């Protein structure tokens, strides 16, 4: 199973102490602002921002990744394996929609979906974000230069449904770089169907198996949790 491979990869990778979010005291974020930068609270910084039309009104909306700006969260690596240092400060995904007055409304938030970076031998889990054709795309990946042969990715597609950022598509893949073991999954929440495959990178064609999602299963951005743990 992909979940077992993921658990092994995270346990096998070298771990360092990291600065974690304050679970008891969530970070206070403005609900409205006339500039997207206004959603970045004191003590945080803008890590990434993408623009595009999410609600079909022709105005540019924005999705932001913000990161705590705490020097204590930048961990030095004296051992020589991997990066010389890495930023373990937590990140938050914010989704905003611009109204006809030019004011941005916060319509989506996840304090967990972008995993923290917690080892010098692991690449940044955040890969890319894009707004295209009314959808927000978020790509995550796990790759370690030491500690495990496992590598995997998670790709999410969200769409504004008038009330929340609904998950409409999800893809994941896993590869063991030593054995060539490979697993994939693709989920369409609009049709309520998913397909899974397992095999080896040497196989000519993957063996896809179709299945139905539980009736009424419609995850929202706030339901995802840690993006690396989500399996559809």
For each residue, the residues with C-beta under 8 A, 3 or more apart:
1: 4 5 183
2: 5 6 152 172 174 183 185 231
3: 6 7 231
4: 1 7 8
5: 1 2 8 9 150 152 174 176 181 183
6: 2 3 9 10 142 150 152 174 228 229
7: 3 4 10 11
8: 4 5 11 12 148 150
9: 5 6 12 13 142 144 148 150 151 152
10: 6 7 13 228
11: 7 8
12: 8 9 147 148 150
13: 9 10 119 121 122 144 146 147 148
14: 81 82 119 120 121 146 147
15: 118 119
16: 75 77 88 118 119 120
17: 75 88
18: 73 75 88 116 117 118
19: 68 70 72 73 88 89 90
20: 23 90 116
21: 27 68 90 111
22: 25 26 27
23: 20 26
24:
25: 22
26: 22 23 111
27: 21 22 41 44 92 111
28: 41
29: 39 41 92 94 106 109
30: 33 38 39 41 106
31: 105 106
32: 103 104 105 106
33: 30 36 37 38 39 103 104
34: 38 102 103 104
35: 38 104
36: 33 39 49 62 64 96 104
37: 33 40 46
38: 30 33 34 35 104
39: 29 30 33 36 64 66 94 96 104 106
40: 37 44 45 46 64 66
41: 27 28 29 30 44 66
42:
43: 68 69 70
44: 27 40 41 66 67 68 69 92
45: 40 66 67 68 69
46: 37 40 49 64 65 66
47: 64 65 66 67 91 126
48: 64 65 126 129
49: 36 46 62 63 64 65
50: 62 63 129 130 131
51: 60 61 62 131
52: 60 61 130 131 132 134 136
53: 56 57 58 59 60 61 131 134
54: 61 95 97 131 134 135 136 159 160
55: 61 97 134 160
56: 53 134
57: 53 100
58: 53
59: 53 98 99 100
60: 51 52 53 98
61: 51 52 53 54 55 95 96 97 98 104 131
62: 36 49 50 51 95 96 98 104
63: 49 50 93 94 95 96 129 131 136
64: 36 39 40 46 47 48 49 93 94 95 96
65: 46 47 48 49 91 92 93 94 114 126 129
66: 39 40 41 44 45 46 47 91 92 94
67: 44 45 47 87 89 90 91 92
68: 19 21 43 44 45 73 89 90 91
69: 43 44 45 89
70: 19 43 73 89
71: 74
72: 19
73: 18 19 68 70 87 88 89
74: 71 85 86 87 88 89
75: 16 17 18 85 86 87 88 120
76: 84 85
77: 16 80 81 82 83 84 85 86 120
78:
79: 120
80: 77
81: 14 77 120 121 145 146
82: 14 77 86 119 120 121 122 145 146
83: 77 86 120 121
84: 76 77 120
85: 74 75 76 77 120
86: 74 75 77 82 83 117 119 120 122
87: 67 73 74 75 117
88: 16 17 18 19 73 74 75 116 117 118
89: 19 67 68 69 70 73 74 116
90: 19 20 21 67 68 111 116
91: 47 65 66 67 68 114 116 126
92: 27 29 44 65 66 67 109 110 111 114
93: 63 64 65 108 109 110 113 114 138 221
94: 29 39 63 64 65 66 106 108 109
95: 54 61 62 63 64 106 107 108 109 136 158 160 165 221
96: 36 39 61 62 63 64 104 105 106 107
97: 54 55 61 104 105 107 160
98: 59 60 61 62 102 103 104 105
99: 59 102 103 104 105
100: 57 59
101:
102: 34 98 99
103: 32 33 34 98 99
104: 32 33 34 35 36 38 39 61 62 96 97 98 99
105: 31 32 96 97 98 99
106: 29 30 31 32 39 94 95 96 109
107: 95 96 97 160 164 165
108: 93 94 95 158 164 165 221 222
109: 29 92 93 94 95 106 221 222
110: 92 93 113 114 221 222 224
111: 21 26 27 90 92
112: 224 225 226 227
113: 93 110 138 140 156 221 224 225 226 227 230
114: 65 91 92 93 110 125 126 138 140 227
115: 125 140 226 227 228
116: 18 20 88 89 90 91 125
117: 18 86 87 88 122 124 125
118: 15 16 18 88 122
119: 13 14 15 16 82 86 122 144 147
120: 14 16 75 77 79 81 82 83 84 85 86
121: 13 14 81 82 83 144 145 146 147
122: 13 82 86 117 118 119 125 142 143 144 145
123: 141 142 143 144 145
124: 117 127
125: 114 115 116 117 122 140 141 142 227 228
126: 47 48 65 91 114 129 140
127: 124 139 140 141 153
128: 137 138 139
129: 48 50 63 65 126 136 137 138 139
130: 50 52 136 137
131: 50 51 52 53 54 61 63 134 135 136 137
132: 52 135 137
133:
134: 52 53 54 55 56 131 159 160
135: 54 131 132 157 158 159 168 169
136: 52 54 63 95 129 130 131 156 157 158 159 165
137: 128 129 130 131 132 155 156 157
138: 93 113 114 128 129 155 156 158 227
139: 127 128 129 153 154 155 156
140: 113 114 115 125 126 127 153 154 155 156 227 228
141: 123 125 127 151 152 153 154
142: 6 9 122 123 125 150 151 152 153 228
143: 122 123 151
144: 9 13 119 121 122 123 147 148 150 151
145: 81 82 121 122 123
146: 13 14 81 82 121
147: 12 13 14 119 121 144
148: 8 9 12 13 144
149: 176 177 178 179
150: 5 6 8 9 12 142 144 174 175 176 177
151: 9 141 142 143 144 174 175 177
152: 2 5 6 9 141 142 172 173 174 175 228
153: 127 139 140 141 142 171 172 173
154: 139 140 141 170 171 172 227 228 230
155: 137 138 139 140 169 170 171 172
156: 113 136 137 138 139 140 167 169 170 224 227
157: 135 136 137 167 168 169 170
158: 95 108 135 136 138 165 166 167 168 221
159: 54 134 135 136 165 166 168
160: 54 55 95 97 107 134 164 165 166
161: 164 165 166
162:
163:
164: 107 108 160 161 220 221 222
165: 95 107 108 136 158 159 160 161 220 221
166: 158 159 160 161 189 218 219 220 221
167: 156 157 158 170 189 218 219 220 221 223 224
168: 135 157 158 159 188 189 190
169: 135 155 156 157 186 187 188 189 190
170: 154 155 156 157 167 185 186 187 189 230 232
171: 153 154 155 184 185 186 187
172: 2 152 153 154 155 184 185 231 232
173: 152 153 182 183 184 185
174: 2 5 6 150 151 152 181 182 183 184
175: 150 151 152 180 181 182 201
176: 5 149 150 179 180 181 182
177: 149 150 151 180
178: 149
179: 149 176 200
180: 175 176 177 200 201 202
181: 5 174 175 176 198 200
182: 173 174 175 176 198 199 200 201 203 206
183: 1 2 5 173 174 196 197 198
184: 171 172 173 174 196 197 198 206
185: 2 170 171 172 173 194 195 196 197 231 232
186: 169 170 171 194 195
187: 169 170 171 193 194 213 232
188: 168 169 191 192 193 194
189: 166 167 168 169 170 192 213 217 218 219
190: 168 169
191: 188
192: 188 189 212 213 215 217
193: 187 188 210 211 212 213
194: 185 186 187 188 210 211 212 213 232
195: 185 186 208 209 210 211
196: 183 184 185 208 209 211
197: 183 184 185 206 207 208 209
198: 181 182 183 184 206 207
199: 182 203 206 207
200: 179 180 181 182 203
201: 175 180 182
202: 180
203: 182 199 200 206 207
204:
205:
206: 182 184 197 198 199 203
207: 197 198 199 203
208: 195 196 197
209: 195 196 197
210: 193 194 195
211: 193 194 195 196
212: 192 193 194
213: 187 189 192 193 194 217
214: 217
215: 192
216:
217: 189 192 213 214
218: 166 167 189
219: 166 167 189 223 224
220: 164 165 166 167 223
221: 93 95 108 109 110 113 158 164 165 166 167 224
222: 108 109 110 164
223: 167 219 220
224: 110 112 113 156 167 219 221 227 230
225: 112 113 229 230
226: 112 113 115 229 230
227: 112 113 114 115 125 138 140 154 156 224 230
228: 6 10 115 125 140 142 152 154
229: 6 225 226
230: 113 154 170 224 225 226 227
231: 2 3 172 185
232: 170 172 185 187 194
